[in-house]
Amino acid sequence: MAENKELFDEFSKRELASLELMLLSSTERTAITINEFIQLRTLQGASLTSIRADLLADLNTGGRIFGEFRTSIRATINGSINRLRDDALFSEEGVITKYIWTAILVNTCPDCMDRHGVSKSWQKWEAEGLPRTNHTVCKQFCKCMLIPSEVTDIEKLQPIIRKKK
């Protein structure tokens, strides 16, 4: 039991450090975008009053600058919450267990489709990239899970293909 707590503490400490880095990066990218917007608009002859109004409108409507920031923060937080859930599972099951990559199979990215149904040790998945750790095309938006091999018998399913009406 103490092993599980230590393992979870290690995973959650790593996750909090990752979360801090991703939030800082998102904030810095947005600050650079705002600075670029202000400089370009100033060079184009816009007044500071109109630049301020444009930025406030973007903030209020979720425009190009602040909409991208909100999306980035939402994806980061959702990914982090789901990774903490994964960390709890890995702590309970242990890292010695083999895990099967399980995709949702609706709007699944090509990277996740290739991994769906594949069984590997936790160490190999960690080295290759866990779900929501930016190792797949879908990055933080990944909905896949690693499920212990012993508790599931997953078949290699095909993705759902939606037909146009």
ZIWO-V23819 format. One record per pair of residues at least 6 apart in sequence whose ideal C-beta (glycine too) atoms are under 7 Angstrom apart, sorted by the first residue. I is the first residue (numbers start at 0). J is the second residue. Records with the same first field share a line. If there is no record, write none. Layout:
I=J, J
This chain:
3=90, 91
6=90
7=86, 87, 90
10=86, 89, 90
11=83, 86
14=79, 82, 83, 86
18=75, 79
21=75
22=75
25=68, 71, 72, 75
29=64, 68
32=64
33=54, 64
36=64
37=50
40=50
56=62
57=63, 64, 65
58=65
61=69
74=139, 140
75=139
77=139
78=131, 139
81=131
82=131
85=129, 145
89=121
92=147
94=121, 122
96=121, 147, 149
97=118, 119, 120, 148
98=118, 119, 121, 124, 145, 146, 147, 148
99=116, 117, 118, 145, 146, 148, 151, 153
100=114, 115, 116, 117, 143, 145
101=115, 143, 144, 146, 153
102=111, 112, 115, 143
103=142, 143
104=156, 158, 159
105=159
107=158
108=135, 136, 137
109=136
110=135, 136
111=135, 137, 141, 143
112=158
116=153, 155
118=148
124=145
127=134
128=134, 135
129=145
130=141, 143, 144, 145
131=139, 141
135=141
